[in-house]
Amino acid sequence: MNKKKNTIFENIIHLFYGTVLANVLNATTLILLANYFNSKNYGIFSVALALAMIMGFFTDLGVSNTFLREGSKKENLSTIFSSYIKIRIVWILLAFLVFAGGIHILYQEQQILYMMYSLLIPMVIGMAMQTIGMNYFQLTERMQFIASIRIFTAIALIITTTVSMGLKFEVHLTAFLYGFSYLAGGIYSIYLLRKKVEFKWSSAFEKQLLTNLSPFLISGLLIILSPQIGPLVLEKTLPLTLVGLFAVAYRIPSALYQIPGVIAGAFFPLLFKQYNRGELEEHTRLNILQMKIMSYIGMCMTISLFYLAVYLVSILFGDEWGAAVQPLKILSFIIVLQGFNIAIADGLTTRGLQNRRTIVQFITIAFGLVSFYYLSISYAVAGAAFAVLAMEIISFIGYFLATPIKRMVLTKVIIPYGCYFSISFVLIHYLISRYPFIAMLSTLILVSSLILLFDKMIMGLIIGLLKKIKQKNINHLPDRRQS
């Protein structure tokens, strides 16, 4: 068995194409469902999907982070991985018991209950099985297997959704097949694991996995709750048709901001290992590089989505969803903020400062609950979009204040990259905003040029990579001097 680890850039590439392709297919599935369901049923489906994501976290409760933390200290992962699986099985059983009671307390309408159970049961089990495999492959730095699990699941989603629409299945069966696609992806994940790692059910239990679990538990809950509080709060303040409208507007940026997040997946295990080895200077250098790459990708996504919002809504969802354009433009700016926020927060976690990250997340969620409630009552869907943007701004301020390397983050990332983005966006938007495609391309070119011109770290990295590729190609050329 080949256990050779990939380089960080190989892992970024694997995570990038896997996430992009999976997100495109997932977004296509949700677009198809938005056109297949009426706005009320899509609103119910969005609430059920939000609950499934929250319930999915309760099958983990932060133990995946302690698995990465403790696993980064060991050479042989068999024993600790077996302990990790045992904990996950217990968490899954407890999650179903707790949520079954909670759902019946919160929801009495039969249509909503049927949708909940049809989607939740297969989807939650499937997500748990997938994350078990993904976390193992993240720790072993073989991200190509993570990409294959995501793509397999996304293809299953497309197939089941197309079959449901073609055969005109009713909404509950369609929701069940949506969830079943995740279960199929989970089975595939376990299949890959069985080929790569040995399970030892009789091995001793690794208690370190439960050491200092509570900060990861609380933080993980807040992370998963953050994007879900919109549909859950709006269900109480707006009609379900408007909840469906917000879900359509929010679905695109929520899919896109996972793309900067793939960078975090490649850096995360390395940052843990460097801190555990006491290499603080290298940890800081790598975290700064992570911030720069993630923020740049976030800028590109924000610029593209802002200028293409009208066309995306019209082409993907139809003219009847035209009211989603304004909130979508507002929501596009959360992607660039997410790029900064995730990288700074990962620096805290891998430095053993998870408590600081958790405090910032708690403040953000508390602020979000209040802002979602009052802004949605006052300004409907546009107010909800501003509430999401305000949450990201609060997170950005909080993480910056919490990091122990404030001066370096401020001088090397926030000020220069903030200026590159702001100057490019404001200047081009003022001059040629009437021509969205030209404005988008011009802004992207200007931002990229400013970074390459003034950031010596990035320019040196690109030159170094090009030299390595050139040398690799030379080494693979046949020796023409041989007769």
N, C-alpha and C positions, 0 to 999 in steps of 0.2 A: 504494500500500500504506500502510495506516494504522499507524504505529508509535507512536501515543500511549500513554504509560505510564499505568497505573492509580495511584490513591493507595494508600497503605499499607493503609487500611481496606477499600478495594475488593478489594485482593489477599487480605486476611485472609478476607473473605467468600467469595471464589472458592475459596480453599484449604479453607475450613471446609466448605462444602457438598460440594465434590468429595471431600474426605477422609472425611467422615461417610458420604455415600452409598456411596462405594467400599468403606469398611470394613464397613458393614452388609451389602453384597452379598458381600464376601469372607468375612465371618464366617458368613453363611448357607451359602455354598459349603462351608466347612470343617465346619459342623454337619451338612450333608447327607452329606458324606463320612464323618464320624465314625459316623453311623448306618448308612451303606452298607457300610463296611469293618468287619471284626471288630477287636477291640482290638489284636491282633498286627499286622495289616496297617496299621492306623492308626499304630501305633508306628513301623513301617518307613517309612511315608509321611512321618511327622514328621521322622525322621532325614534322609531324602532331601531334604525341604524345607529343613532347616537347612543342609545342604551346598550346596544351590542358592543360598541367600542368601549364603553365604560365597564361593562361586565367582563370584557376581555382582559382589562387590566386586573380585575379581581382574581383572575386565574394566574396572575403573576405576583402581584403585591410587592414589586421591587426586587424579587430574588434574582431576576436576570442580571441586574446590575452587580449584586454581590457575587454572582457566578463569574462575571467578567473580572471583577476585582480579585477574587481569590484564585481564579483559574490562571490569571496573568502571572501568578507567583509559582506555578507548578509546571513541571515537564510532562508528567503522566496525568491525563485528565479523566481517566476511566472512572475512578472512585468518586471524584467530586461531581462528575456529570451524572452518575447514577443517583447521587443524593439530590441533585438538582431536579431530576425527573420525579423522584418520590415526592418532593415538596410540591411540585406543580400539580401532580395528581390530586393531592389533598386539597390544594387551593381550588381546583376545578369543581370538586364535589361540594365544597363549602359555598362557592359562588352561586351554584345553581340553587341550593337550598335557600340562601338569603334572598336572591333576586326573584325567585318564584313567589315568595311572600310579599315582597315589596311591590311587584308589578300589580298584584291583585288589590293592594291597598291604594295605589295611585291611580289605577285605571279600572273602570267598571264597564265601559262600552265594549260589547262583544267584538265588534269589528277591529278595534285597536288591539284587544287581547289576542285574537287569532293571528293578526299580523305580527305581534310581538313573538309569540311562540314559534310561528312558522319560520321566522328569520333567526331568532336567537339561538335555538338549540344547535342546529348544525353549524352555524357561523362561529359561535364562541368556541366550540370544541375544535373546529378546524383552525381557528386563529391560534389557539393554545399549542396545537401540534406544530404549526408552522414556526412559531417563535422559538420553540425548543430547538428545532434544527437551525434556525437562523442565528441564534445566540452562540451555538457551538461553532458554526462556521465563521462567525465574526471573531470569536476568540482565537481560532486557529488561523485567521487572516486568509481565508479562502472564499472570497466574496462571490466567486462565480457560481457557487451553489446557492447562495442567497438570491442571486439574480434568476437562476433557473426556477426556484420555488415561486418567486413573485410572478414570473412570466407564465408558468404553468397554471397558477390560480387565475390570472387574468384571462387566459385563453378559455379556461373552464367557465368563467363568468360570461364571456361573449357567447359561447356555445349554448349554455342553458338559457340565457336571456333571449337569444334568437329563436330557439325552439319554443320557448314560452309565448313569444309574440306570434310566431308562425302558426302555432296550434291554438292560439287565443285562449291560453290558460287564464283562470281567474286570478285575482291579485294575491291571494294567500298562497296558492301553489307556486306562483311566480316568485314570491318572497322566499318560500322554502328552497326553491332551486337556486336562488341567489346565495343563500346561506350554505347550501350543499356544495357549491363550487369551492368555498373556503375549506370545507371538510375534505374535498378531493385534494386540494393543495396540501392540507395537513398530512394526509396519507402519503403523498409523494415525498414530503419532508422527512417523515419517519423512514421511508424506504431508502433515501439517501444516507440517513444516519446509520442505518443498519450495515451499510457497506463501508462506513468510515470509522466507526467507534464501537468499542466493545461495551455492552451493558453488563454491569455486575450488581444484580439485585441483592445479593447476599453480602455485599461489601459494607464496611462500617460507615455510619452516617457522619458526614462532614458538618460539624456544628458551626464552623466558621461562616457558612452560608447565611446563618441567622444572626450573625454578629453585626451590630450597627445597621440593622435592616430598616428601622423605622424612618430615618431620613429619606431613604430611597423609596419606601412605601408611600409616604406622604407626597414626595415630589412626583413620583410616577402617577399617582392619582390625580394630582393637579395638572400634570401634562396632558393626560388623556381627557380630563374634564374640560380643559380650556376650550378646545374647538367644539365641544358638544353642548356647552351651556347656552349657545345661541338658540338652536331648535327647542331645547327644553324650556327656556324662559319665554321665548316668543310664543310657544304654544299657549301660554297663559295670558299673553297680552295682545296677540293678533289673531285674526281668523286663520284657519289652516291653509287657505289659499295663499295668504301672504307669507306664511311659514314656508310653503313650497317655493315661493318666489325667492325668498332669502336663501333657501337651500340651493337653488339653481345658481344664484350669484356667488355663493360662498364655495360651491363645489369646485370651480375652476382654480381659484388661487390656493385652496387647501390642497389640491393635487399638485400644483406647481411648486409650492414651497417645500415639498418633500425632496425636490431635486437638489437644492442646496444642502438639505439634510443628509444626502448620501455621502457628502464629503465627511460629515461628522462620523458616520459609520466606519469610514476607513481610518480616521484619526483616533477614534476613541480607545481601542485596545492599545495602540502605541503610546498614547498619553498616559494611560494607566501604568504601563510597563516602565516608562521613563521616570515617573514619580516614585514607583516602588523601588527603583534602583538608585534613587537619590540624585538623578540627573536633572536638577531643577532648571538649569540654564537651557538645556536642550528642550525640556518640556515647554518652557516659555517661548522659545524660538518656533517650535512646531505649532503651538497654539496660535501664535501671531499669524503664521502662514495659513493656518486653517481659517482664521477670521477673514483674511484678505481674499482667499479663494471663494469662501462661502458668500461673502458680501458682494463680490463681483458678479457671481452667478445670480444672486438675488436681484441685483440692479438690472441685469439683462432681462430677467423674467418680469420684473415690474414694468420696465419700459415697454416691452412687447405687449403685455396684457393691457396696459393702459390705452395704447393706441389701437389695438385690435379688438377691444371690448365690443364695439357695435357689431362688427362682422362675426365675431365668435358667437354671440347670443343669437343673431339672426340665422346663421348657418346651422349651428348645432341644435338650437332649441326651437327656432321658428319665431315669426313676428309676434305671436301672442305673448312671448316672454320678453318683449322689448323693454318693459319697465325694470328689468334686471340690469340694464346697461349702467345706469348711474351708480347703484351700489357696487357693481363689479369694478368700476373705475376706482372707487374709494378703496375697495378691498385689495386692489393690485399693490398698494404700497405696503401691505403687511409682509410681502415676500422679502423685500429688501431688509426690513427690520428683523425678520426671522433669521436672515443670514447672519447678522451681527449677534443676535440674542443666543442662538443655539451654540455658536462657537465660544462666546464668553462663558456661557453656563457650563459647557463641557470642561472648560479650563478649571472652573470651581470644583466640579465633581471629581475630576481626576487628581486634584490637589488635596483631596480629603476635606473639602469645604462644602459638602453637600447641604449642610444645615443652612448656609447662606442662600443657596439656590432655592431651597424649600421656602424660606421666608419670603423671598421675592415672588415666587409663584403664588403663595397664599395671598399676598397683598394684591397681586394682579387679578386673581380669581374673585376676591371680595369686591374689588373695584369693578370688574366686569359684570358681576351680578347686578349691581346697582345701576351701572350705565346702560346695560341691556334693557333693564326694566323701564327706566324713565325715558331714555332716548327713543325706544321703540313705541312707547305710548305717545310721545310728542311728535316724532317724525317718521313713524312706521319703519319700513325696510331701510330707508336711507339712514335713519337713526341707529338701527342695528348695525349697519356697516361701519358707521363712525365709532360705535362701541367697540367693535373688534380692533379697529385701528388704534383707539385710545389704550386698549389693553396692551398692545405691542409696544407702545411708547412708554408706558409705565414699566414694562419688563425691561426695556432697553436702559432706562435710567437706573432701575434697581440693580441689574447685573453689573453695570459699570461701577456703581458705588460699592458693590460687594467684592469686586476683584482686587486682589493684592497687587496687581501690576497695572494700576490705573494710568500712571503717566505713560507707560509704553503703549498701552492700548489707545490712549487719547492721541498721542503724537504720531504713532505709526499706522493707525487704522482709522479711527473715528474722524479726526480732522481732515487728513488728506482724502480718504475715500468719500467722506461726506461732501467735501468740496467738489470732487470730481463729478459725483452724481448730481448735486444741486445745480452747479454751473451748467453742466451739459443739458439737463432736463429743462431748466427755466429758460435758457438761451434759445434752444431749438424750439421749444413749445411756443415761445413768444414770436419767433420768426415765421415758422412754417407749420403750425398746428393744423391748418386747413387741409394739409396733405398728409394724412396719418401714416401711410407707408413710408414716405420719404422722411418724415419726422422721426419715425421709429428707427430706421436704418442710420440716419444722421446722428441721433443721440447715442446709439450703440457704438458707432465708430468713434465718436468724440470721447466717450467714457473710456473705451479701450485704449485709445491713443494717449490719453492723459496718464493712465496707469503705466503703460509701457514706457512713456517718456520720463516720468518722475519717480517710479518705484524701482529702485535698483535691485531689490531683493527678487522681485518677480521677473525682471528682465534677465538677471543672472541665472535664475532657475530655468527659464525657457532656453537660454543659450546652452546651459549645461545639458538639458534633455536632448536638444538637437544634436549636440556633439556626441552624446552616447548613442543616439539612433544612427548617426553617420558612421561611427566606429563599428557598431554592430553590423551594419550593412557591409562595411569593408571586410570584416572578419568572415562574413559568409560568402564572399566572392571566391570563386575557384582560383587557385594559384596557376596563372597562365605560363609560368616559367617551367612548370613540370612538363616533361616530354611524354 
